[in-house]
Each structure stands twice: as structure tokens, then as C-alpha cells.
Amino acid sequence: MPIPTEITKGDIERAVEEYRAGERPEKLGPSVLYDVHHDGEWFPPKVIIALASKPYNGGEPYVGLFGGEGAGHANEVLRRLGFDVRPKPLILSQYRHSSDYKDVVGEQYHFPKRYRRSVGDHPREFVYYEPRDGGAQAYFGAGVITDVTEDDEDAGHYYGEIIDYRPFKHDVPYQDGPNGKPWEQADGMRPSVRTISRDLYEAILHVGGIGPPTSDAIPISATGSTHMDRLKKELQRAFLRAPTPKRRTQVQRILYRYERPSNVKDYVVATRSTRCQVCGEIGFKKRNGKRYCEVHHLFHLADDPPEDCLAPEYVVVVCATCHRRLHYANVSVPSRTPEGWEISIDGAPLHFPVDWAAFEAQKDATSEG
């Protein structure tokens, strides 16, 4: 049975209201590839068509195959009635400084055959995402991918031309989504090319400081977003003054932690001064006239660290700010080199010198004593 040809624009508008009220046809889930826009929101096309068909299907939503004769596919029906139907936006994983693929940021995207269907044959809006392994774990730009062609030199791979590329005014960290949660669910981020909802797409662009695409390749209609409205309200609530508690609350906490010998910190500070080994700033002067600093263990003591993890050679002097960065930023696992330690913070390499010969000699002397 084809989609009923009698469906009108009024039927679609009624279906939208029923969808907003919570009605969902059986056997039809969320949209995977397309969205239809109406009155500031985006909806799943097949679900809307199914609800709109009730007057012509004995009062029941049409959930048959969306093809065949007559009105054809759901998207064609909606476009014929004047509605804006677009492919869902994509997330394209992209490293900005190095890649195993023949990518050029903002110009071309190189991808394997398994993502060919996801990219499709029509212009597709996208957001660039730089993964955490060697990258910033952040969204950093948006554009349109189009004109997909085969890679003649690398079988099973394709090129997509990038147009209308605009870098964000600032990175949008993956962890800093609405309500203090990540922008995407971690279990859905494994594919390097993946679809996202249009509400999410528009919200990321908004936070990144740019608007919707301007290319003629993608038709633009007057759009709004209830998700954007919610995001703005969340930001407004964040800046509202919280009520002052009427009484102090005392709680008891039992904390277990690994002991960090104070004599190691004293030795490290005495031999290296209070200057931060990350940013180079010298510690501020305390009330007693001494300089303030902290020390950081390169290996987390609770994560099966090396045997010598408490030795001074495994500790660095840091300021309070850099100490927090080393605990909460994107920090690589320390790598031992002949000259010391190598780590990276948010992709930036950092070196901590160590005299390994003196360290081994000290260990030998200690074991002999």
C-alpha cells in the first residue's frame, strides 16, 4: 500500500501537534537519516507521515513501506507540500595537525567505504570533532560535505569536497554540553562519521559562535529550535543568584588516600625551587615570606604505578593552576626518554628533565646499604 495521496498540509500540521503531544506509531522509531522542519522544530519524516495518514487509513497511522506507487516516499510527500526536509547533520572526526587519511581541513574529507552510505550523495551539513587521542576532544568547525568521489589510488576509500567551512570562534569541549553533561553519549561516538540531531547541531554551532550554513547547496528556511531555547534558559539559570542557605551543614567524610611522603616534596622543592615546571611561573609569596608551590606525581598512585613512583624523579613542581590541569585536562601517559619524561597536555608536548644515571646510582647505593 502506497502512502495516501490525499494527505494535505493541514494533515501534516495536525500530525506535528499529535507528535508534540506524545503520540508515536508502533513499529516506527526515531529518524536515522532525515528531519522535517515545522514551526521552529525538527521531526522524523516517516512518523509525521504515518500520523498524517490516519484519516485515509481507517483512523490508524500508516506504517507500511514508504515507497511504491502513488505519493512515493515520505520525504517526497513532505517536500511536495512545501516542507523543508534535510539530511541529518553529521559529525566528522578530524585531527587538525596530523591524520592517517588524506584530509585537508576545510577543503576535503577522506574516508573509508564503510561510511559511504552515511555521507550520502547530497550536500550534508557537518560539524568537525577532534578526538581525544592526540586531539583536543572538542568540536571546532562546521561546513557542508558534497561531491563524493572514489579515491583512485586507495581502493575502498572516498573523497568528499568541503564547502562553506567556518571555524568556530572557540573550541566547544565535548564535556561541556547542556546540563553539565557531554554533548554526545560516549557509546555512540565510535564511528568517525555519525549522524546527530539537528537540535544538537544548531546548539553546538551556537556555542561555537557561528550561525547556520550560508551555502546555496543547502536550502535554508526560517529555523528556530526548542533545544536552543532550552539551552539559553539553562545558561540564564546558571547566572541566577542561588538562595543563601539558612544554616550551615556539618558532614563527616571518611577518606582513604595513598600517603605522599613530605620529605620527597621538601627535597624536590629544595633542589628545583618553587618555579612551576609546566608554565614557568614562580610561586607567589605566602604570609610567612616563603614561596608557595605544589608537587605532582606523574603517575596516579591508585592506578598500578611503577615501582619507583614515589621517587623525586617521578615528581614535578607545579603551581596550583597547572596542578589542576594535570589532573583534569587531556593529559597523556608519561613516556620515559633518555633525558627524562615526555607528556602532552591538550596535545601540547612537554618535557621534564631527569638525570637517570644519578637516579640509578642512588638506587644502587641504597640497595647496597
SERO-4910 file (N, C-alpha, C, O; in steps of 0.05 Angstrom, whole numbers):
BEGIN
 pado doro    nc1    nc2    nc3   cac1   cac2   cac3    cc1    cc2    cc3    oc1    oc2    oc3
  Met    A     17    -24      0      0      0      0     18     25      0     35     28     18
  Pro    A     14     43    -20     30     68    -20     19     87      1     -2     84     12
  Ile    A     35    108      5     27    130     23      2    143     11      1    148    -13
  Pro    A    -19    148     27    -43    160     16    -38    186      1    -24    204     12
  Thr    A    -48    188    -23    -43    213    -39    -60    236    -30    -55    259    -38
  Glu    A    -79    231    -12    -97    253     -3    -85    271     18    -97    291     25
  Ile    A    -63    263     29    -51    278     52    -47    307     44    -36    313     22
  Thr    A    -55    326     62    -53    354     57    -34    367     77    -25    355     96
  Lys    A    -28    392     72    -11    407     90    -23    409    118    -10    407    138
  Gly    A    -50    411    119    -64    412    144    -61    386    159    -59    385    184
  Asp    A    -61    363    145    -56    337    158    -29    336    171    -26    326    193
  Ile    A     -9    347    157     18    347    168     20    364    193     32    356    213
  Glu    A      7    387    192      8    405    216     -7    392    240      2    394    262
  Arg    A    -29    378    234    -43    363    255    -24    341    266    -23    337    291
  Ala    A    -10    327    248      7    305    257     30    316    275     38    303    294
  Val    A     40    339    268     61    351    285     51    356    313     65    350    333
  Glu    A     26    367    315     15    372    342     11    346    357     16    344    381
  Glu    A      2    325    343     -1    299    357     26    288    366     28    276    387
  Tyr    A     46    292    349     73    283    357     83    298    382     94    287    400
  Arg    A     78    324    382     85    340    405     71    331    431     81    333    453
  Ala    A     46    321    427     31    312    450     39    284    459     29    274    479
  Gly    A     57    272    444     68    246    453     59    222    438     66    200    446
  Glu    A     43    225    417     34    202    402     56    191    384     69    207    370
  Arg    A     60    165    385     81    152    369     69    127    356     59    110    371
  Pro    A     70    124    330     61     99    317     79     75    325    103     78    329
  Glu    A     66     52    327     82     28    332     99     21    307     92     28    285
  Lys    A    121      8    312    139     -2    291    156     20    278    172     15    260
  Leu    A    152     45    286    168     67    275    185     80    297    173     90    316
  Gly    A    211     79    294    229     92    314    238    119    305    226    131    287
  Pro    A    258    130    319    268    157    312    280    157    284    288    136    273
  Ser    A    280    180    272    292    183    245    322    178    246    335    186    265
  Val    A    332    165    225    360    159    223    375    178    204    397    186    210
  Leu    A    362    185    182    376    199    161    365    227    155    380    245    146
  Tyr    A    339    232    161    327    258    152    311    270    175    303    256    194
  Asp    A    307    297    173    289    312    191    271    329    174    279    338    152
  Val    A    247    335    183    229    354    170    225    377    190    221    372    214
  His    A    225    401    179    223    425    196    195    437    196    182    438    174
  His    A    185    444    219    159    458    221    158    474    247    162    464    268
  Asp    A    152    500    244    146    517    267    168    516    288    163    513    312
  Gly    A    193    518    278    216    521    296    227    495    307    245    495    324
  Glu    A    217    472    298    227    446    308    232    427    285    223    431    262
  Trp    A    246    405    291    252    384    271    240    358    280    240    351    304
  Phe    A    228    343    261    213    319    267    221    296    248    232    301    227
  Pro    A    216    271    257    222    248    239    201    246    217    177    244    222
  Pro    A    209    248    192    190    249    169    171    225    168    147    230    165
  Lys    A    180    200    171    162    178    169    141    177    190    118    170    185
  Val    A    149    185    215    129    186    237    108    207    231     84    202    235
  Ile    A    116    230    221     96    251    215     78    242    193     53    247    195
  Ile    A     88    230    172     71    220    150     52    199    161     28    198    153
  Ala    A     62    181    178     45    160    189     21    171    204     -2    162    201
  Leu    A     26    192    221      5    204    236    -14    220    218    -38    221    222
  Ala    A     -3    233    197    -19    249    179    -38    232    163    -59    241    153
  Ser    A    -31    206    160    -47    188    142    -72    176    156    -87    163    143
  Lys    A    -76    182    182    -97    168    196   -125    172    184   -140    152    182
  Pro    A   -133    196    174   -160    198    163   -164    181    138   -186    176    130
  Tyr    A   -142    173    125   -144    158    100   -136    128    103   -132    114     84
  Asn    A   -133    120    129   -124     93    134   -141     81    157   -130     67    175
  Gly    A   -167     87    157   -185     76    178   -179     87    206   -185     73    225
  Gly    A   -167    110    208   -162    122    234   -136    113    247   -129    120    269
  Glu    A   -121     95    233    -96     85    243    -72     97    228    -74    102    204
  Pro    A    -50    101    242    -26    112    228    -17     92    207    -17     68    211
  Tyr    A     -8    103    185      2     86    163     31     79    170     48     96    173
  Val    A     37     53    172     64     44    179     74     24    159     91      8    165
  Gly    A     64     25    134     73      7    113     99     16    102    112     34    113
  Leu    A    108      4     80    133     11     67    130     39     55    110     45     42
  Phe    A    150     56     59    148     83     50    160     85     21    181     97     17
  Gly    A    146     73      3    155     74    -25    132     63    -42    109     65    -34
  Gly    A    139     53    -64    119     41    -82    105     62    -99    117     83   -105
  Glu    A     81     57   -107     66     74   -125     53     97   -110     55     98    -85
  Gly    A     40    115   -124     25    137   -112     43    159   -103     60    169   -118
  Ala    A     40    167    -78     54    191    -68     84    186    -64     99    206    -63
  Gly    A     93    161    -63    121    156    -60    131    158    -32    116    154    -13
  His    A    157    164    -29    170    165     -3    160    189     14    150    209      3
  Ala    A    163    185     40    154    206     59    167    233     53    153    253     53
  Asn    A    193    233     47    207    259     42    195    273     17    192    297     17
  Glu    A    189    257     -4    178    269    -28    150    281    -23    144    303    -33
  Val    A    134    268     -6    108    278      1    110    305     16     97    324      9
  Leu    A    128    305     35    132    329     51    142    352     35    133    375     38
  Arg    A    161    347     17    172    369      0    151    379    -19    150    403    -24
  Arg    A    135    361    -30    113    369    -48     94    388    -34     83    406    -46
  Leu    A     90    384     -8     71    401      7     85    426     18     73    441     33
  Gly    A    110    430     11    124    455     18    140    454     44    148    475     54
  Phe    A    145    430     54    161    429     79    190    425     74    198    413     54
  Asp    A    206    435     92    236    433     89    245    407    101    244    403    125
  Val    A    255    389     84    265    363     92    295    363     86    303    368     63
  Arg    A    311    357    106    340    356    102    353    331    114    342    320    133
  Pro    A    375    323    102    390    301    115    400    310    143    406    333    147
  Lys    A    400    291    161    411    298    188    440    307    186    454    296    169
  Pro    A    448    326    202    476    334    202    494    311    211    486    292    224
  Leu    A    520    314    204    540    294    210    560    305    230    564    329    232
  Ile    A    573    287    244    598    292    258    620    279    242    618    255    236
  Leu    A    640    294    234    663    283    221    687    285    240    696    306    247
  Ser    A    698    262    247    722    262    264    746    272    247    750    262    225
  Gln    A    760    291    258    782    303    242    804    314    261    798    330    279
  Tyr    A    828    304    257    851    316    271    861    340    256    862    340    232
  Arg    A    868    361    271    876    386    258    905    386    250    913    401    232
  His    A    922    371    263    951    373    258    963    348    244    984    350    231
  Ser    A    950    325    247    961    301    234    938    281    231    920    281    247
  Ser    A    939    265    210    918    245    205    929    223    188    947    226    172
  Asp    A    918    199    192    925    176    175    912    177    148    918    161    130
  Tyr    A    893    195    145    878    198    120    888    223    105    902    240    115
  Lys    A    880    225     79    889    247     62    869    270     64    857    280     45
  Asp    A    865    279     89    847    301     94    860    328     91    885    331     94
  Val    A    845    348     84    853    376     86    830    391     99    809    394     88
  Val    A    835    400    124    814    413    140    802    436    124    815    454    114
  Gly    A    775    435    122    761    456    108    761    454     78    749    471     64
  Glu    A    774    433     66    775    430     37    766    403     28    750    401     10
  Gln    A    777    381     40    768    354     32    769    335     55    786    338     74
  Tyr    A    751    315     55    750    295     76    754    268     63    740    261     43
  His    A    773    253     73    780    226     62    770    205     81    775    206    105
  Phe    A    754    186     71    741    167     89    739    139     76    739    137     51
  Pro    A    737    118     92    735     91     82    707     84     73    688     99     79
  Lys    A    704     63     58    679     55     45    656     51     66    633     55     59
  Arg    A    663     42     90    642     36    109    625     61    117    603     58    128
  Tyr    A    635     85    111    620    109    116    607    121     92    595    143     93
  Arg    A    608    107     69    598    118     44    568    124     46    559    145     38
  Arg    A    553    106     57    524    110     59    517    132     78    498    148     74
  Ser    A    532    134    100    527    156    119    531    183    107    516    202    112
  Val    A    552    186     90    557    212     78    536    218     56    528    241     53
  Gly    A    527    197     42    506    201     22    515    214     -3    539    218     -8
  Asp    A    495    221    -20    501    232    -47    492    262    -49    496    274    -70
  His    A    481    273    -28    472    300    -28    488    317     -9    500    306     10
  Pro    A    489    343    -13    504    361      6    494    356     34    470    354     40
  Arg    A    513    354     53    507    346     80    521    365    100    546    368     98
  Glu    A    507    378    117    519    395    138    534    377    158    526    355    163
  Phe    A    555    388    168    571    373    188    584    391    208    587    415    204
  Val    A    593    378    230    610    391    250    635    375    252    634    350    254
  Tyr    A    658    388    252    684    374    257    687    368    287    681    385    304
  Tyr    A    696    344    293    703    336    321    731    325    322    737    307    306
  Glu    A    747    335    339    775    325    342    775    306    366    771    315    389
  Pro    A    780    280    362    780    261    384    802    266    404    821    282    400
  Arg    A    799    253    427    818    258    450    845    246    446    865    257    456
  Asp    A    847    223    431    873    210    428    890    226    409    889    222    384
  Gly    A    906    245    419    922    262    403    909    288    395    921    304    381
  Gly    A    884    292    404    870    316    397    858    330    422    864    322    444
  Ala    A    841    350    417    831    367    438    805    357    450    795    369    469
  Gln    A    793    336    439    767    326    447    747    349    447    734    355    467
  Ala    A    744    361    424    727    385    421    717    388    393    729    377    374
  Tyr    A    694    402    390    684    409    364    696    436    356    698    454    373
  Phe    A    704    438    330    720    463    324    712    476    298    724    497    291
  Gly    A    693    466    283    685    480    258    661    466    245    654    444    254
  Ala    A    650    478    225    627    466    211    627    474    182    640    494    174
  Gly    A    614    458    166    612    463    137    593    445    124    574    434    137
  Val    A    597    440     98    580    423     82    598    404     66    617    413     53
  Ile    A    592    378     68    608    358     52    591    350     28    567    345     30
  Thr    A    603    350      4    589    346    -21    607    333    -41    631    330    -36
  Asp    A    597    327    -65    612    317    -88    632    294    -80    656    297    -81
  Val    A    620    272    -71    636    249    -63    647    235    -88    632    229   -106
  Thr    A    673    229    -88    686    215   -110    704    193    -98    713    194    -76
  Glu    A    708    172   -115    726    150   -106    755    158   -107    763    175   -123
  Asp    A    770    147    -89    799    151    -88    812    130   -107    812    106   -101
  Asp    A    822    139   -130    833    121   -150    859    107   -140    866     86   -150
  Glu    A    873    119   -121    898    109   -112    895     90    -88    913     74    -82
  Asp    A    874     93    -73    870     78    -48    843     64    -49    822     76    -43
  Ala    A    843     39    -57    818     25    -61    801     24    -35    812     21    -13
  Gly    A    775     27    -39    757     26    -16    756     52      0    746     52     22
  His    A    766     74    -12    765    100      2    753    121    -17    753    118    -41
  Tyr    A    743    142     -5    729    163    -20    738    191    -10    749    194     12
  Tyr    A    734    211    -27    738    239    -20    711    253    -20    694    247    -36
  Gly    A    708    271     -1    685    289     -1    695    317     -1    712    325     15
  Glu    A    684    333    -19    692    362    -20    679    377      2    655    373      7
  Ile    A    694    394     16    684    411     37    679    439     27    697    451     16
  Ile    A    655    449     30    648    476     23    636    491     47    627    478     66
  Asp    A    635    517     45    623    533     66    635    528     93    621    528    114
  Tyr    A    661    522     94    674    516    120    678    541    136    688    561    126
  Arg    A    671    539    162    675    562    180    686    551    207    672    536    220
  Pro    A    710    559    214    720    550    241    704    564    263    695    587    260
  Phe    A    701    550    285    687    562    308    704    585    319    729    585    316
  Lys    A    692    604    331    706    626    344    722    615    368    743    627    376
  His    A    713    594    379    728    580    400    719    551    401    697    545    393
  Asp    A    737    533    409    730    505    411    706    500    430    702    515    449
  Val    A    691    480    424    669    472    441    676    445    453    674    424    440
  Pro    A    685    444    478    694    419    491    672    399    492    649    405    498
  Tyr    A    679    374    487    659    352    487    645    350    513    621    344    514
  Gln    A    659    354    535    647    350    562    628    373    570    612    369    589
  Asp    A    629    396    556    614    419    565    587    423    551    581    445    541
  Gly    A    571    402    551    545    404    538    524    415    558    530    422    580
  Pro    A    498    416    549    477    426    566    474    410    591    479    385    592
  Asn    A    466    423    613    461    410    639    487    397    650    485    378    666
  Gly    A    510    406    641    535    396    652    542    368    642    560    356    653
  Lys    A    529    359    621    534    332    610    548    335    583    547    356    571
  Pro    A    562    313    574    575    314    547    554    319    525    530    313    529
  Trp    A    563    330    503    546    336    480    534    310    468    511    310    460
  Glu    A    550    289    467    541    263    456    546    241    477    562    243    494
  Gln    A    530    220    474    534    197    491    559    181    481    562    177    457
  Ala    A    576    174    500    602    162    494    598    136    477    615    131    460
  Asp    A    577    121    483    575     95    469    567     98    440    567     78    425
  Gly    A    560    122    431    552    127    404    574    141    387    569    148    364
  Met    A    597    145    400    618    161    387    639    145    372    658    156    362
  Arg    A    637    119    372    658    102    360    660    107    330    682    109    320
  Pro    A    638    109    314    640    115    286    653    143    281    645    162    294
  Ser    A    672    144    263    684    170    256    666    188    241    669    213    241
  Val    A    646    177    227    625    192    214    598    183    226    592    159    224
  Arg    A    583    201    238    559    193    251    538    216    249    546    239    247
  Thr    A    513    209    250    492    230    248    486    240    276    489    226    296
  Ile    A    476    265    277    467    277    302    440    291    296    434    296    273
  Ser    A    426    297    317    400    311    314    406    340    305    427    351    311
  Arg    A    387    352    292    391    380    283    391    399    307    405    419    307
  Asp    A    376    392    328    377    409    352    405    410    364    415    431    371
  Leu    A    418    386    365    445    385    375    464    400    357    482    414    367
  Tyr    A    461    397    331    478    411    312    476    441    316    496    455    317
  Glu    A    451    451    317    448    480    320    459    490    347    469    512    348
  Ala    A    456    474    368    466    482    394    496    484    394    508    503    405
  Ile    A    510    464    381    539    465    380    548    489    364    567    503    372
  Leu    A    535    495    342    543    519    326    539    544    342    555    563    340
  His    A    517    545    357    511    569    373    533    573    394    543    596    397
  Val    A    541    552    408    561    555    429    589    560    416    605    575    428
  Gly    A    593    550    392    618    555    378    620    583    366    642    591    357
  Gly    A    598    598    367    599    626    359    593    631    330    598    653    320
  Ile    A    581    611    315    574    616    287    544    608    283    533    594    300
  Gly    A    533    617    261    505    611    255    502    587    236    522    573    232
  Pro    A    479    583    224    475    561    205    490    565    180    499    588    174
  Pro    A    494    545    163    509    547    138    497    568    120    473    574    121
  Thr    A    514    580    103    504    601     84    506    592     55    498    607     37
  Ser    A    515    568     50    518    558     23    491    553      9    472    544     22
  Asp    A    490    559    -17    466    554    -32    462    524    -36    440    515    -44
  Ala    A    483    508    -30    480    479    -33    459    467    -14    447    447    -19
  Ile    A    455    481      9    435    472     29    413    493     30    419    516     37
  Pro    A    388    486     23    367    506     25    362    514     54    360    497     71
  Ile    A    360    539     59    356    550     86    327    560     88    318    576     72
  Ser    A    314    551    109    287    562    115    289    576    142    309    574    156
  Ala    A    269    591    149    269    605    175    268    583    196    249    568    198
  Thr    A    289    581    212    291    559    231    293    570    259    304    592    264
  Gly    A    283    555    278    287    560    306    292    533    319    294    513    305
  Ser    A    294    533    345    299    507    358    291    508    386    300    525    402
  Thr    A    273    490    394    265    488    422    289    480    439    292    489    462
  His    A    308    465    427    332    457    442    348    482    447    360    485    469
  Met    A    350    501    428    364    525    432    351    542    454    365    554    470
  Asp    A    325    542    454    311    557    475    317    545    502    322    560    521
  Arg    A    318    519    504    324    506    529    353    512    538    358    517    561
  Leu    A    371    512    518    399    518    524    402    546    535    417    550    554
  Lys    A    388    565    523    390    593    532    379    595    561    390    609    578
  Lys    A    357    581    566    345    582    593    365    570    613    367    580    636
  Glu    A    378    548    605    398    536    624    421    555    630    430    557    653
  Leu    A    429    570    609    451    590    614    441    612    632    456    621    649
  Gln    A    416    620    628    405    642    645    403    632    674    410    647    693
  Arg    A    394    607    678    392    597    705    419    595    718    421    598    743
  Ala    A    440    589    702    466    586    714    476    612    726    492    611    745
  Phe    A    466    635    716    476    660    726    456    673    747    461    695    756
  Leu    A    435    658    753    417    668    774    430    664    801    443    644    806
  Arg    A    427    683    819    438    681    845    424    659    861    400    658    863
  Ala    A    440    641    871    429    618    886    420    628    913    433    646    925
  Pro    A    399    617    925    390    626    951    411    620    972    424    599    972
  Thr    A    414    638    991    433    635   1013    423    614   1033    401    617   1043
  Pro    A    439    593   1039    430    573   1058    424    586   1085    439    604   1093
  Lys    A    404    577   1099    396    589   1124    413    578   1148    413    589   1169
  Arg    A    426    555   1143    443    544   1165    466    529   1153    465    520   1130
  Arg    A    487    527   1168    510    511   1159    504    482   1164    492    474   1184
  Thr    A    514    465   1146    510    436   1149    537    423   1153    556    427   1137
  Gln    A    539    408   1174    564    394   1180    562    365   1172    543    351   1180
  Val    A    582    355   1157    581    327   1148    607    314   1157    628    328   1160
  Gln    A    607    288   1159    631    273   1165    638    256   1141    622    241   1131
  Arg    A    663    257   1133    672    242   1110    696    225   1118    714    234   1133
  Ile    A    696    200   1109    719    182   1113    733    179   1087    721    170   1067
  Leu    A    758    187   1086    773    188   1061    798    170   1062    814    172   1081
  Tyr    A    801    153   1043    825    136   1041    842    146   1018    832    149    996
  Arg    A    868    151   1023    885    161   1002    913    149   1007    921    142   1029
  Tyr    A    929    148    985    956    139    987    974    161    999    972    184    992
  Glu    A    991    153   1018   1008    172   1031   1030    182   1012   1042    166    997
  Arg    A   1035    208   1013   1055    220    996   1076    232   1015   1071    252   1028
  Pro    A   1099    219   1017   1119    227   1037   1127    257   1034   1134    266   1013
  Ser    A   1126    272   1057   1132    300   1056   1162    305   1051   1169    326   1040
  Asn    A   1179    286   1059   1208    291   1055   1214    291   1025   1234    304   1017
  Val    A   1199    277   1008   1203    278    980   1196    305    969   1211    317    953
  Lys    A   1174    317    977   1166    344    968   1188    364    977   1196    381    962
  Asp    A   1196    362   1002   1217    380   1012   1242    379    995   1254    399    989
  Tyr    A   1250    354    988   1275    351    972   1271    362    944   1289    376    934
  Val    A   1248    357    932   1243    366    905   1243    397    904   1255    409    886
  Val    A   1230    409    923   1228    439    923   1255    451    929   1263    471    917
  Ala    A   1271    438    947   1297    449    954   1316    447    931   1334    465    928
  Thr    A   1314    427    914   1333    424    892   1323    437    866   1339    441    848
  Arg    A   1297    444    864   1287    455    839   1274    482    842   1267    494    821
  Ser    A   1271    493    865   1258    518    871   1228    515    869   1218    493    865
  Thr    A   1213    537    872   1184    537    871   1173    544    843   1149    549    840
  Arg    A   1190    545    823   1181    553    796   1167    529    783   1177    507    783
  Cys    A   1143    534    772   1126    513    760   1140    502    736   1149    517    718
  Gln    A   1143    476    734   1156    463    712   1138    460    687   1147    450    666
  Val    A   1113    469    690   1095    469    667   1093    496    654   1099    499    630
  Cys    A   1086    517    669   1082    544    658   1106    562    662   1108    583    649
  Gly    A   1124    556    681   1147    572    686   1144    594    706   1163    609    713
  Glu    A   1119    597    717   1114    618    737   1126    610    764   1124    587    773
  Ile    A   1138    630    778   1148    625    805   1125    627    825   1107    643    821
  Gly    A   1127    612    846   1105    612    866   1101    639    879   1120    654    883
  Phe    A   1076    645    886   1070    670    900   1081    670    928   1086    648    939
  Lys    A   1085    693    940   1096    695    967   1074    693    988   1054    707    987
  Lys    A   1078    674   1006   1058    670   1027   1062    690   1050   1081    705   1050
  Arg    A   1043    689   1069   1045    708   1092   1071    705   1108   1081    724   1119
  Asn    A   1082    681   1108   1106    676   1124   1131    683   1108   1154    679   1117
  Gly    A   1127    694   1083   1150    702   1067   1161    681   1049   1177    687   1031
  Lys    A   1152    656   1052   1162    634   1034   1145    633   1009   1122    642   1008
  Arg    A   1157    622    988   1142    618    963   1125    593    963   1133    573    974
  Tyr    A   1101    596    951   1083    573    950   1087    557    925   1092    568    903
  Cys    A   1084    531    927   1083    513    904   1071    487    912   1067    482    935
  Glu    A   1066    470    892   1055    443    897   1073    423    881   1088    431    864
  Val    A   1070    398    887   1084    378    872   1063    358    861   1042    353    873
  His    A   1070    347    838   1051    329    824   1065    302    818   1087    302    807
  His    A   1053    280    825   1063    254    818   1055    248    790   1031    248    783
  Leu    A   1074    242    773   1068    237    744   1051    213    740   1036    212    720
  Phe    A   1051    194    758   1034    170    756   1014    170    779   1022    174    802
  His    A    989    166    773    968    165    793    974    141    812    977    119    802
  Leu    A    975    146    837    984    126    856    963    104    859    970     82    868
  Ala    A    938    109    851    917     88    853    915     71    827    898     53    826
  Asp    A    931     77    807    928     63    781    952     45    775    962     46    752
  Asp    A    960     29    794    982     10    789   1007     24    777   1015     17    755
  Pro    A   1018     43    792   1041     58    781   1067     42    782   1068     21    793
  Pro    A   1088     53    769   1114     39    770   1124     37    799   1116     51    817
  Glu    A   1143     19    803   1153     13    830   1166     38    842   1163     42    867
  Asp    A   1179     54    826   1193     78    837   1176    103    837   1187    125    837
  Cys    A   1150    101    836   1133    124    831   1135    146    853   1128    169    848
  Leu    A   1144    139    877   1147    159    898   1174    172    898   1178    191    914
  Ala    A   1192    164    881   1218    177    880   1216    205    869   1198    211    854
  Pro    A   1235    223    877   1235    251    867   1235    252    836   1224    271    825
  Glu    A   1248    233    823   1249    234    794   1222    229    781   1220    234    757
  Tyr    A   1202    221    796   1175    216    786   1156    238    794   1132    235    792
  Val    A   1167    260    804   1151    282    815   1160    308    802   1184    312    796
  Val    A   1141    327    797   1148    353    785   1136    375    803   1116    371    816
  Val    A   1149    398    802   1140    422    816   1120    437    798   1125    442    775
  Val    A   1097    444    810   1076    458    794   1062    479    811   1063    479    836
  Cys    A   1050    498    797   1033    518    810   1006    505    814   1000    484    803
  Ala    A    988    518    829    962    507    835    945    503    809    932    483    806
  Thr    A    947    523    791    931    521    766    940    498    749    923    482    739
  Cys    A    966    495    745    976    474    728    972    446    741    969    426    727
  His    A    972    446    768    966    421    782    938    411    775    934    387    770
  Arg    A    919    430    774    892    423    767    891    413    738    877    394    731
  Arg    A    906    427    720    906    419    692    916    390    689    905    374    673
  Leu    A    937    383    704    949    356    702    929    335    712    932    311    704
  His    A    910    343    728    890    323    737    865    323    720    852    302    719
  Tyr    A    858    345    708    832    347    694    833    352    664    813    348    651
  Ala    A    856    360    654    858    365    625    863    339    610    864    317    623
  Asn    A    866    340    584    872    316    568    902    312    569    917    323    553
  Val    A    911    295    588    940    291    593    947    263    585    934    243    592
  Ser    A    969    260    570    978    234    561    992    219    584   1000    231    604
  Val    A    995    193    580   1011    177    599   1040    184    596   1050    185    574
  Pro    A   1055    189    618   1083    196    616   1099    175    601   1095    151    605
  Ser    A   1117    185    584   1135    167    569   1164    173    577   1173    195    576
  Arg    A   1178    152    586   1206    156    595   1224    157    571   1223    141    553
  Thr    A   1242    177    571   1262    180    550   1290    181    563   1292    183    587
  Pro    A   1311    179    547   1338    181    559   1343    207    574   1360    208    592
  Glu    A   1328    228    568   1333    254    580   1313    260    603   1316    280    617
  Gly    A   1292    244    606   1272    249    627   1245    238    620   1242    215    613
  Trp    A   1224    255    623   1197    247    618   1185    264    596   1190    288    594
  Glu    A   1168    252    579   1153    266    559   1123    262    564   1114    239    567
  Ile    A   1108    284    564   1079    282    566   1067    302    547   1082    318    536
  Ser    A   1041    301    543   1027    323    528   1003    331    544    989    315    556
  Ile    A    997    357    543    974    369    556    957    382    534    966    401    522
  Asp    A    933    371    529    916    381    508    931    382    481    927    400    465
  Gly    A    947    361    477    962    359    451    988    373    450   1004    369    431
  Ala    A    995    390    470   1020    405    470   1041    389    485   1037    382    508
  Pro    A   1064    383    472   1085    366    485   1099    381    507   1102    406    507
  Leu    A   1108    366    527   1122    378    550   1144    359    559   1139    334    559
  His    A   1167    370    567   1190    353    575   1198    360    603   1201    384    610
  Phe    A   1202    340    620   1213    343    647   1240    329    648   1241    304    646
  Pro    A   1262    344    651   1289    331    651   1294    315    677   1285    322    698
  Val    A   1307    292    673   1315    275    696   1343    264    690   1349    256    668
  Asp    A   1360    265    711   1386    253    709   1384    223    717   1387    216    740
  Trp    A   1379    206    697   1374    178    703   1399    164    714   1396    145    730
  Ala    A   1422    172    705   1447    159    715   1450    164    745   1457    145    759
  Ala    A   1445    188    754   1446    194    782   1424    179    798   1429    169    820
  Phe    A   1401    176    785   1379    162    798   1386    132    802   1381    121    823
  Glu    A   1397    120    781   1404     91    783   1427     87    803   1428     68    818
  Ala    A   1446    106    803   1468    104    823   1458    106    851   1467     92    869
  Gln    A   1438    124    856   1426    127    882   1411    102    890   1413     93    914
  Lys    A   1398     89    871   1384     64    877   1403     42    885   1399     27    904
  Asp    A   1425     41    870   1446     20    876   1458     24    904   1462      5    918
  Ala    A   1464     50    910   1476     55    936   1457     48    958   1465     38    979
  Thr    A   1431     54    954   1411     48    975   1408     18    979   1406      9   1002
  Ser    A   1408      3    957   1405    -26    959   1429    -39    972   1427    -59    987
  Glu    A   1453    -28    967   1477    -39    979   1479    -33   1009   1489    -49   1025
  Gly    A   1468     -9   1016   1468     -1   1045   1448    -17   1060   1446    -13   1085
***
